[in-house]
């Protein structure tokens, strides 16, 4: 029999280095009921389909360009220019920028423990 696990608190960490397929996966996880999305910035907001946009150029160079885009039923762009939105925003300020600690991870831990 397959066991199903449940957690009281769930946290998804995102940041500006999360783009393309990472954004699709993060968006999917962000839709899980009760999921808290933690980060200093949303994901990059550059989701675009590139499967038909892969080109091999002379001298070992390559080029990748978007050839498709995801839209919502109302015609607006999906994730493009926005990224996966945060539910818990960790500020970017002097304290967090100069810290040698992983402030985003520490915040996520506090959220998961119910302290935020």
N, CA, C and O atoms as CSV, one atom per row, in Angstrom:
chain,resi,resn,atom,element,x,y,z
A,1,UNK,N,N,0.841,-1.178,0.000
A,1,UNK,CA,C,0.000,0.000,0.000
A,1,UNK,C,C,0.888,1.244,0.000
A,1,UNK,O,O,1.884,1.300,0.721
A,2,UNK,N,N,0.536,2.211,-0.787
A,2,UNK,CA,C,1.277,3.463,-0.885
A,2,UNK,C,C,0.901,4.377,0.278
A,2,UNK,O,O,-0.279,4.613,0.538
A,3,UNK,N,N,1.923,4.890,0.976
A,3,UNK,CA,C,1.660,5.808,2.078
A,3,UNK,C,C,1.661,7.240,1.554
A,3,UNK,O,O,2.466,7.604,0.696
A,4,UNK,N,N,0.762,8.024,2.075
A,4,UNK,CA,C,0.725,9.437,1.713
A,4,UNK,C,C,1.102,10.240,2.938
A,4,UNK,O,O,0.557,10.036,4.023
A,5,UNK,N,N,2.041,11.158,2.756
A,5,UNK,CA,C,2.507,11.974,3.863
A,5,UNK,C,C,1.848,13.337,3.796
A,5,UNK,O,O,1.589,13.869,2.716
A,6,UNK,N,N,1.586,13.884,4.949
A,6,UNK,CA,C,1.015,15.226,5.048
A,6,UNK,C,C,1.869,16.047,5.996
A,6,UNK,O,O,2.398,15.537,6.984
A,7,UNK,N,N,1.990,17.294,5.685
A,7,UNK,CA,C,2.789,18.195,6.504
A,7,UNK,C,C,1.925,19.375,6.919
A,7,UNK,O,O,1.110,19.864,6.137
A,8,UNK,N,N,2.106,19.830,8.151
A,8,UNK,CA,C,1.343,20.979,8.635
A,8,UNK,C,C,1.727,22.248,7.899
A,8,UNK,O,O,0.869,23.063,7.560
A,9,UNK,N,N,3.022,22.414,7.653
A,9,UNK,CA,C,3.519,23.606,6.971
A,9,UNK,C,C,4.420,23.172,5.820
A,9,UNK,O,O,5.238,22.264,5.969
A,10,UNK,N,N,4.264,23.822,4.680
A,10,UNK,CA,C,5.112,23.548,3.524
A,10,UNK,C,C,5.660,24.860,2.990
A,10,UNK,O,O,4.962,25.873,2.957
A,11,UNK,N,N,6.917,24.827,2.574
A,11,UNK,CA,C,7.595,26.039,2.124
A,11,UNK,C,C,8.309,25.757,0.812
A,11,UNK,O,O,8.965,24.727,0.655
A,12,UNK,N,N,8.175,26.676,-0.118
A,12,UNK,CA,C,8.866,26.632,-1.407
A,12,UNK,C,C,9.765,27.848,-1.484
A,12,UNK,O,O,9.289,28.972,-1.323
A,13,UNK,N,N,11.050,27.657,-1.726
A,13,UNK,CA,C,11.975,28.774,-1.875
A,13,UNK,C,C,12.152,29.096,-3.348
A,13,UNK,O,O,12.391,28.194,-4.151
A,14,UNK,N,N,12.041,30.353,-3.713
A,14,UNK,CA,C,12.289,30.786,-5.085
A,14,UNK,C,C,13.183,32.019,-5.062
A,14,UNK,O,O,13.336,32.675,-4.032
A,15,UNK,N,N,13.761,32.318,-6.199
A,15,UNK,CA,C,14.601,33.498,-6.346
A,15,UNK,C,C,14.770,33.819,-7.808
A,15,UNK,O,O,14.253,33.114,-8.674
A,16,UNK,N,N,15.497,34.888,-8.081
A,16,UNK,CA,C,15.625,35.359,-9.459
A,16,UNK,C,C,16.442,34.428,-10.344
A,16,UNK,O,O,16.412,34.576,-11.566
A,17,UNK,N,N,17.172,33.471,-9.769
A,17,UNK,CA,C,17.915,32.504,-10.583
A,17,UNK,C,C,17.028,31.335,-11.024
A,17,UNK,O,O,17.489,30.433,-11.724
A,18,UNK,N,N,15.766,31.352,-10.614
A,18,UNK,CA,C,14.812,30.320,-11.023
A,18,UNK,C,C,14.079,30.829,-12.263
A,18,UNK,O,O,13.309,31.786,-12.187
A,19,UNK,N,N,14.317,30.193,-13.388
A,19,UNK,CA,C,13.676,30.628,-14.624
A,19,UNK,C,C,13.361,29.423,-15.502
A,19,UNK,O,O,13.854,28.321,-15.265
A,20,UNK,N,N,12.557,29.642,-16.486
A,20,UNK,CA,C,12.172,28.648,-17.471
A,20,UNK,C,C,11.532,27.433,-16.810
A,20,UNK,O,O,10.516,27.573,-16.129
A,21,UNK,N,N,12.105,26.239,-16.995
A,21,UNK,CA,C,11.500,25.033,-16.431
A,21,UNK,C,C,11.395,25.114,-14.917
A,21,UNK,O,O,10.444,24.590,-14.337
A,22,UNK,N,N,12.347,25.756,-14.272
A,22,UNK,CA,C,12.289,25.939,-12.816
A,22,UNK,C,C,11.041,26.722,-12.431
A,22,UNK,O,O,10.417,26.434,-11.410
A,23,UNK,N,N,10.679,27.696,-13.233
A,23,UNK,CA,C,9.477,28.474,-12.942
A,23,UNK,C,C,8.213,27.641,-13.089
A,23,UNK,O,O,7.284,27.770,-12.291
A,24,UNK,N,N,8.175,26.796,-14.098
A,24,UNK,CA,C,7.001,25.939,-14.272
A,24,UNK,C,C,6.843,24.997,-13.080
A,24,UNK,O,O,5.743,24.823,-12.555
A,25,UNK,N,N,7.938,24.403,-12.666
A,25,UNK,CA,C,7.900,23.485,-11.527
A,25,UNK,C,C,7.531,24.239,-10.248
A,25,UNK,O,O,6.705,23.769,-9.466
A,26,UNK,N,N,8.133,25.388,-10.041
A,26,UNK,CA,C,7.840,26.194,-8.846
A,26,UNK,C,C,6.392,26.648,-8.833
A,26,UNK,O,O,5.743,26.633,-7.788
A,27,UNK,N,N,5.886,27.052,-9.987
A,27,UNK,CA,C,4.489,27.464,-10.058
A,27,UNK,C,C,3.578,26.305,-9.656
A,27,UNK,O,O,2.635,26.484,-8.884
A,28,UNK,N,N,3.869,25.122,-10.183
A,28,UNK,CA,C,3.064,23.951,-9.840
A,28,UNK,C,C,3.060,23.698,-8.338
A,28,UNK,O,O,2.001,23.479,-7.750
A,29,UNK,N,N,4.234,23.726,-7.713
A,29,UNK,CA,C,4.304,23.537,-6.260
A,29,UNK,C,C,3.621,24.672,-5.511
A,29,UNK,O,O,3.043,24.449,-4.448
A,30,UNK,N,N,3.680,25.881,-6.049
A,30,UNK,CA,C,3.059,27.021,-5.357
A,30,UNK,C,C,1.542,26.892,-5.302
A,30,UNK,O,O,0.892,27.546,-4.486
A,31,UNK,N,N,0.980,26.057,-6.159
A,31,UNK,CA,C,-0.472,25.883,-6.189
A,31,UNK,C,C,-0.972,24.817,-5.216
A,31,UNK,O,O,-2.180,24.624,-5.079
A,32,UNK,N,N,-0.055,24.125,-4.539
A,32,UNK,CA,C,-0.445,23.136,-3.526
A,32,UNK,C,C,-1.098,23.889,-2.368
A,32,UNK,O,O,-0.511,24.846,-1.863
A,33,UNK,N,N,-2.288,23.490,-1.934
A,33,UNK,CA,C,-2.961,24.197,-0.847
A,33,UNK,C,C,-2.068,24.302,0.402
A,33,UNK,O,O,-1.515,23.308,0.874
A,34,UNK,N,N,-1.947,25.512,0.914
A,34,UNK,CA,C,-1.154,25.765,2.113
A,34,UNK,C,C,0.308,26.052,1.871
A,34,UNK,O,O,1.036,26.362,2.814
A,35,UNK,N,N,0.766,25.958,0.617
A,35,UNK,CA,C,2.180,26.196,0.326
A,35,UNK,C,C,2.521,27.664,0.540
A,35,UNK,O,O,1.793,28.547,0.086
A,36,UNK,N,N,3.624,27.927,1.228
A,36,UNK,CA,C,4.138,29.272,1.418
A,36,UNK,C,C,5.358,29.441,0.512
A,36,UNK,O,O,6.285,28.633,0.562
A,37,UNK,N,N,5.360,30.478,-0.308
A,37,UNK,CA,C,6.466,30.744,-1.226
A,37,UNK,C,C,7.336,31.832,-0.603
A,37,UNK,O,O,6.882,32.958,-0.399
A,38,UNK,N,N,8.594,31.489,-0.301
A,38,UNK,CA,C,9.500,32.377,0.424
A,38,UNK,C,C,10.666,32.758,-0.467
A,38,UNK,O,O,11.221,31.915,-1.173
A,39,UNK,N,N,11.039,34.037,-0.433
A,39,UNK,CA,C,12.213,34.497,-1.171
A,39,UNK,C,C,12.393,35.989,-1.033
A,39,UNK,O,O,11.561,36.679,-0.444
A,40,UNK,N,N,13.483,36.480,-1.579
A,40,UNK,CA,C,13.709,37.921,-1.619
A,40,UNK,C,C,13.140,38.510,-2.898
A,40,UNK,O,O,12.784,39.687,-2.944
A,41,UNK,N,N,13.057,37.690,-3.929
A,41,UNK,CA,C,12.477,38.115,-5.198
A,41,UNK,C,C,11.622,36.973,-5.729
A,41,UNK,O,O,11.871,35.815,-5.395
A,42,UNK,N,N,10.632,37.271,-6.539
A,42,UNK,CA,C,9.923,36.184,-7.233
A,42,UNK,C,C,10.896,35.470,-8.172
A,42,UNK,O,O,12.044,35.891,-8.317
A,43,UNK,N,N,10.440,34.400,-8.801
A,43,UNK,CA,C,11.276,33.771,-9.822
A,43,UNK,C,C,11.495,34.781,-10.949
A,43,UNK,O,O,10.884,35.850,-10.954
A,44,UNK,N,N,12.357,34.447,-11.892
A,44,UNK,CA,C,12.836,35.417,-12.883
A,44,UNK,C,C,11.763,36.007,-13.793
A,44,UNK,O,O,11.924,37.128,-14.276
A,45,UNK,N,N,10.687,35.293,-14.035
A,45,UNK,CA,C,9.636,35.824,-14.908
A,45,UNK,C,C,10.011,35.789,-16.372
A,45,UNK,O,O,9.640,36.686,-17.129
A,46,UNK,N,N,10.743,34.765,-16.783
A,46,UNK,CA,C,11.176,34.679,-18.179
A,46,UNK,C,C,10.743,33.367,-18.822
A,46,UNK,O,O,11.409,32.873,-19.732
A,47,UNK,N,N,9.660,32.813,-18.366
A,47,UNK,CA,C,9.185,31.546,-18.914
A,47,UNK,C,C,8.786,31.723,-20.377
A,47,UNK,O,O,7.919,32.528,-20.717
A,48,UNK,N,N,9.444,30.948,-21.222
A,48,UNK,CA,C,9.110,30.961,-22.642
A,48,UNK,C,C,9.515,29.619,-23.237
A,48,UNK,O,O,10.521,29.035,-22.834
A,49,UNK,N,N,8.753,29.143,-24.168
A,49,UNK,CA,C,9.032,27.862,-24.818
A,49,UNK,C,C,10.135,28.064,-25.843
A,49,UNK,O,O,10.055,28.971,-26.672
A,50,UNK,N,N,11.176,27.216,-25.793
A,50,UNK,CA,C,12.319,27.379,-26.700
A,50,UNK,C,C,12.622,26.120,-27.518
A,50,UNK,O,O,13.654,26.061,-28.186
A,51,UNK,N,N,11.749,25.118,-27.477
A,51,UNK,CA,C,12.031,23.844,-28.137
A,51,UNK,C,C,12.344,24.000,-29.630
A,51,UNK,O,O,13.211,23.299,-30.152
A,52,UNK,N,N,11.661,24.892,-30.306
A,52,UNK,CA,C,11.913,25.084,-31.736
A,52,UNK,C,C,12.893,26.227,-31.988
A,52,UNK,O,O,13.087,26.639,-33.132
A,53,UNK,N,N,13.506,26.737,-30.930
A,53,UNK,CA,C,14.409,27.875,-31.069
A,53,UNK,C,C,15.860,27.568,-30.764
A,53,UNK,O,O,16.606,28.449,-30.335
A,54,UNK,N,N,16.271,26.319,-30.982
A,54,UNK,CA,C,17.653,25.912,-30.742
A,54,UNK,C,C,18.405,25.894,-32.077
A,54,UNK,O,O,18.040,25.157,-32.992
A,55,UNK,N,N,19.440,26.698,-32.177
A,55,UNK,CA,C,20.182,26.786,-33.435
A,55,UNK,C,C,21.672,26.589,-33.184
A,55,UNK,O,O,22.253,27.218,-32.300
A,56,UNK,N,N,22.276,25.715,-33.966
A,56,UNK,CA,C,23.720,25.510,-33.911
A,56,UNK,C,C,24.334,26.388,-34.992
A,56,UNK,O,O,23.955,26.312,-36.161
A,57,UNK,N,N,25.276,27.212,-34.592
A,57,UNK,CA,C,25.926,28.149,-35.511
A,57,UNK,C,C,27.346,27.678,-35.803
A,57,UNK,O,O,27.858,26.785,-35.128
A,58,UNK,N,N,27.972,28.268,-36.791
A,58,UNK,CA,C,29.361,27.893,-37.106
A,58,UNK,C,C,30.303,28.146,-35.922
A,58,UNK,O,O,29.999,28.921,-35.015
A,59,UNK,N,N,31.432,27.479,-35.961
A,59,UNK,CA,C,32.524,27.637,-34.994
A,59,UNK,C,C,32.099,27.317,-33.563
A,59,UNK,O,O,32.570,27.943,-32.613
A,60,UNK,N,N,31.203,26.333,-33.418
A,60,UNK,CA,C,30.828,25.860,-32.095
A,60,UNK,C,C,29.907,26.771,-31.301
A,60,UNK,O,O,29.702,26.561,-30.105
A,61,UNK,N,N,29.365,27.756,-31.942
A,61,UNK,CA,C,28.448,28.665,-31.242
A,61,UNK,C,C,27.021,28.157,-31.370
A,61,UNK,O,O,26.697,27.401,-32.285
A,62,UNK,N,N,26.183,28.579,-30.452
A,62,UNK,CA,C,24.766,28.218,-30.521
A,62,UNK,C,C,23.930,29.423,-30.125
A,62,UNK,O,O,24.421,30.379,-29.523
A,63,UNK,N,N,22.663,29.351,-30.478
A,63,UNK,CA,C,21.729,30.437,-30.206
A,63,UNK,C,C,20.405,29.821,-29.761
A,63,UNK,O,O,19.936,28.847,-30.350
A,64,UNK,N,N,19.825,30.380,-28.748
A,64,UNK,CA,C,18.513,29.917,-28.281
A,64,UNK,C,C,17.581,31.121,-28.203
A,64,UNK,O,O,17.906,32.132,-27.582
A,65,UNK,N,N,16.418,30.998,-28.843
A,65,UNK,CA,C,15.434,32.082,-28.818
A,65,UNK,C,C,14.065,31.500,-28.498
A,65,UNK,O,O,13.770,30.364,-28.870
A,66,UNK,N,N,13.230,32.268,-27.812
A,66,UNK,CA,C,11.882,31.778,-27.537
A,66,UNK,C,C,11.052,31.722,-28.813
A,66,UNK,O,O,11.109,32.617,-29.656
A,67,UNK,N,N,10.283,30.650,-28.930
A,67,UNK,CA,C,9.435,30.486,-30.112
A,67,UNK,C,C,7.969,30.312,-29.734
A,67,UNK,O,O,7.115,30.127,-30.601
A,68,UNK,N,N,7.692,30.372,-28.474
A,68,UNK,CA,C,6.318,30.239,-28.005
A,68,UNK,C,C,6.163,30.889,-26.654
A,68,UNK,O,O,7.147,31.255,-26.012
A,69,UNK,N,N,4.936,31.030,-26.229
A,69,UNK,CA,C,4.705,31.597,-24.905
A,69,UNK,C,C,3.425,31.024,-24.332
A,69,UNK,O,O,2.522,30.605,-25.055
A,70,UNK,N,N,3.377,31.020,-23.023
A,70,UNK,CA,C,2.208,30.513,-22.317
A,70,UNK,C,C,1.291,31.683,-21.990
A,70,UNK,O,O,1.740,32.706,-21.472
A,71,UNK,N,N,0.024,31.532,-22.290
A,71,UNK,CA,C,-0.947,32.567,-21.952
A,71,UNK,C,C,-2.061,31.979,-21.102
A,71,UNK,O,O,-2.332,30.778,-21.142
A,72,UNK,N,N,-2.691,32.838,-20.344
A,72,UNK,CA,C,-3.834,32.462,-19.524
A,72,UNK,C,C,-5.109,32.580,-20.349
A,72,UNK,O,O,-5.088,33.190,-21.418
A,73,UNK,N,N,-6.212,32.016,-19.883
A,73,UNK,CA,C,-7.466,32.085,-20.651
A,73,UNK,C,C,-7.884,33.508,-21.034
A,73,UNK,O,O,-8.542,33.706,-22.055
A,74,UNK,N,N,-7.500,34.501,-20.215
A,74,UNK,CA,C,-7.867,35.885,-20.539
A,74,UNK,C,C,-6.906,36.534,-21.530
A,74,UNK,O,O,-7.065,37.704,-21.877
A,75,UNK,N,N,-5.891,35.763,-21.994
A,75,UNK,CA,C,-4.934,36.279,-22.963
A,75,UNK,C,C,-3.686,36.879,-22.351
A,75,UNK,O,O,-2.732,37.170,-23.073
A,76,UNK,N,N,-3.664,37.073,-21.046
A,76,UNK,CA,C,-2.471,37.633,-20.407
A,76,UNK,C,C,-1.367,36.588,-20.356
A,76,UNK,O,O,-1.626,35.388,-20.447
A,77,UNK,N,N,-0.134,37.057,-20.209
A,77,UNK,CA,C,1.011,36.155,-20.192
A,77,UNK,C,C,1.114,35.415,-18.863
A,77,UNK,O,O,0.869,35.990,-17.803
A,78,UNK,N,N,1.473,34.159,-18.926
A,78,UNK,CA,C,1.643,33.317,-17.757
A,78,UNK,C,C,3.086,33.413,-17.284
A,78,UNK,O,O,4.003,33.011,-18.000
A,79,UNK,N,N,3.291,33.940,-16.090
A,79,UNK,CA,C,4.583,34.086,-15.424
A,79,UNK,C,C,5.507,35.130,-16.054
A,79,UNK,O,O,6.317,35.730,-15.348
A,80,UNK,N,N,5.409,35.355,-17.338
A,80,UNK,CA,C,6.315,36.274,-18.030
A,80,UNK,C,C,6.257,37.666,-17.416
A,80,UNK,O,O,5.190,38.270,-17.308
A,81,UNK,N,N,7.422,38.161,-17.016
A,81,UNK,CA,C,7.514,39.498,-16.449
A,81,UNK,C,C,7.114,39.578,-14.985
A,81,UNK,O,O,7.264,40.632,-14.367
A,82,UNK,N,N,6.611,38.493,-14.416
A,82,UNK,CA,C,6.169,38.502,-13.022
A,82,UNK,C,C,6.867,37.443,-12.192
A,82,UNK,O,O,7.316,37.714,-11.079
A,83,UNK,N,N,6.958,36.252,-12.724
A,83,UNK,CA,C,7.505,35.139,-11.968
A,83,UNK,C,C,6.500,34.580,-10.980
A,83,UNK,O,O,5.357,35.033,-10.912
A,84,UNK,N,N,6.937,33.596,-10.218
A,84,UNK,CA,C,6.096,32.986,-9.200
A,84,UNK,C,C,6.037,33.950,-8.021
A,84,UNK,O,O,7.075,34.273,-7.444
A,85,UNK,N,N,4.840,34.420,-7.648
A,85,UNK,CA,C,4.731,35.421,-6.594
A,85,UNK,C,C,5.057,34.857,-5.209
A,85,UNK,O,O,4.821,33.683,-4.926
A,86,UNK,N,N,5.600,35.717,-4.365
A,86,UNK,CA,C,5.957,35.349,-2.998
A,86,UNK,C,C,4.758,35.509,-2.074
A,86,UNK,O,O,3.940,36.412,-2.249
A,87,UNK,N,N,4.664,34.628,-1.095
A,87,UNK,CA,C,3.707,34.836,-0.009
A,87,UNK,C,C,4.428,35.369,1.226
A,87,UNK,O,O,3.813,36.015,2.074
A,88,UNK,N,N,5.733,35.100,1.331
A,88,UNK,CA,C,6.565,35.643,2.408
A,88,UNK,C,C,7.788,36.267,1.757
A,88,UNK,O,O,8.632,35.563,1.205
A,89,UNK,N,N,7.882,37.597,1.824
A,89,UNK,CA,C,8.996,38.311,1.194
A,89,UNK,C,C,10.057,38.618,2.236
A,89,UNK,O,O,9.786,39.252,3.255
A,90,UNK,N,N,11.268,38.156,1.961
A,90,UNK,CA,C,12.417,38.452,2.815
A,90,UNK,C,C,13.015,39.750,2.287
A,90,UNK,O,O,13.354,39.834,1.107
A,91,UNK,N,N,13.151,40.761,3.139
A,91,UNK,CA,C,13.631,42.048,2.635
A,91,UNK,C,C,15.080,41.985,2.156
A,91,UNK,O,O,15.893,41.206,2.654
A,92,UNK,N,N,15.368,42.823,1.185
A,92,UNK,CA,C,16.750,43.041,0.763
A,92,UNK,C,C,17.140,44.380,1.355
A,92,UNK,O,O,16.740,45.438,0.869
A,93,UNK,N,N,17.921,44.311,2.401
A,93,UNK,CA,C,18.382,45.536,3.058
A,93,UNK,C,C,19.826,45.332,3.504
A,93,UNK,O,O,20.427,44.297,3.214
A,94,UNK,N,N,20.371,46.293,4.193
A,94,UNK,CA,C,21.774,46.217,4.592
A,94,UNK,C,C,22.043,44.974,5.441
A,94,UNK,O,O,23.055,44.300,5.254
A,95,UNK,N,N,21.156,44.678,6.355
A,95,UNK,CA,C,21.355,43.532,7.240
A,95,UNK,C,C,21.352,42.225,6.473
A,95,UNK,O,O,22.239,41.392,6.659
A,96,UNK,N,N,20.356,42.035,5.608
A,96,UNK,CA,C,20.263,40.760,4.887
A,96,UNK,C,C,21.325,40.654,3.795
A,96,UNK,O,O,21.841,39.566,3.539
A,97,UNK,N,N,21.656,41.772,3.152
A,97,UNK,CA,C,22.644,41.744,2.077
A,97,UNK,C,C,24.052,41.462,2.596
A,97,UNK,O,O,24.851,40.831,1.905
A,98,UNK,N,N,24.358,41.921,3.800
A,98,UNK,CA,C,25.705,41.752,4.339
A,98,UNK,C,C,25.849,40.528,5.232
A,98,UNK,O,O,26.947,40.232,5.704
A,99,UNK,N,N,24.775,39.827,5.466
A,99,UNK,CA,C,24.819,38.658,6.342
A,99,UNK,C,C,25.550,37.500,5.671
A,99,UNK,O,O,25.414,37.286,4.467
A,100,UNK,N,N,26.316,36.765,6.445
A,100,UNK,CA,C,26.968,35.559,5.919
A,100,UNK,C,C,26.056,34.345,6.078
A,100,UNK,O,O,26.398,33.252,5.626
A,101,UNK,N,N,24.900,34.526,6.716
A,101,UNK,CA,C,23.919,33.454,6.879
A,101,UNK,C,C,22.995,33.395,5.669
A,101,UNK,O,O,22.879,34.364,4.919
A,102,UNK,N,N,22.349,32.267,5.488
A,102,UNK,CA,C,21.341,32.123,4.439
A,102,UNK,C,C,20.013,32.619,5.016
A,102,UNK,O,O,19.244,31.844,5.584
A,103,UNK,N,N,19.760,33.896,4.866
A,103,UNK,CA,C,18.597,34.546,5.466
A,103,UNK,C,C,17.297,33.973,4.908
A,103,UNK,O,O,16.328,33.811,5.649
A,104,UNK,N,N,17.263,33.668,3.619
A,104,UNK,CA,C,16.042,33.123,3.019
A,104,UNK,C,C,15.739,31.750,3.612
A,104,UNK,O,O,14.594,31.461,3.962
A,105,UNK,N,N,16.757,30.910,3.725
A,105,UNK,CA,C,16.549,29.585,4.313
A,105,UNK,C,C,16.118,29.701,5.774
A,105,UNK,O,O,15.226,28.976,6.216
A,106,UNK,N,N,16.736,30.594,6.513
A,106,UNK,CA,C,16.352,30.776,7.915
A,106,UNK,C,C,14.900,31.236,8.030
A,106,UNK,O,O,14.173,30.795,8.920
A,107,UNK,N,N,14.489,32.109,7.143
A,107,UNK,CA,C,13.092,32.563,7.141
A,107,UNK,C,C,12.167,31.403,6.808
A,107,UNK,O,O,11.124,31.237,7.440
A,108,UNK,N,N,12.542,30.605,5.824
A,108,UNK,CA,C,11.728,29.445,5.444
A,108,UNK,C,C,11.590,28.475,6.615
A,108,UNK,O,O,10.517,27.915,6.839
A,109,UNK,N,N,12.664,28.279,7.349
A,109,UNK,CA,C,12.617,27.401,8.527
A,109,UNK,C,C,11.634,27.941,9.573
A,109,UNK,O,O,10.870,27.183,10.170
A,110,UNK,N,N,11.666,29.238,9.781
A,110,UNK,CA,C,10.739,29.864,10.743
A,110,UNK,C,C,9.285,29.697,10.287
A,110,UNK,O,O,8.398,29.437,11.099
A,111,UNK,N,N,9.055,29.850,8.985
A,111,UNK,CA,C,7.706,29.665,8.447
A,111,UNK,C,C,7.268,28.217,8.664
A,111,UNK,O,O,6.148,27.964,9.108
A,112,UNK,N,N,8.148,27.270,8.353
A,112,UNK,CA,C,7.817,25.852,8.493
A,112,UNK,C,C,7.553,25.463,9.942
A,112,UNK,O,O,6.766,24.555,10.210
A,113,UNK,N,N,8.205,26.143,10.870
A,113,UNK,CA,C,8.029,25.857,12.290
A,113,UNK,C,C,6.851,26.639,12.891
A,113,UNK,O,O,6.527,26.482,14.068
A,114,UNK,N,N,6.228,27.468,12.079
A,114,UNK,CA,C,5.075,28.226,12.549
A,114,UNK,C,C,5.438,29.472,13.342
A,114,UNK,O,O,4.602,30.015,14.065
A,115,UNK,N,N,6.688,29.933,13.208
A,115,UNK,CA,C,7.122,31.123,13.931
A,115,UNK,C,C,6.968,32.406,13.137
A,115,UNK,O,O,7.305,33.481,13.634
A,116,UNK,N,N,6.474,32.315,11.933
A,116,UNK,CA,C,6.228,33.513,11.103
A,116,UNK,C,C,4.855,33.405,10.474
A,116,UNK,O,O,4.442,34.300,9.737
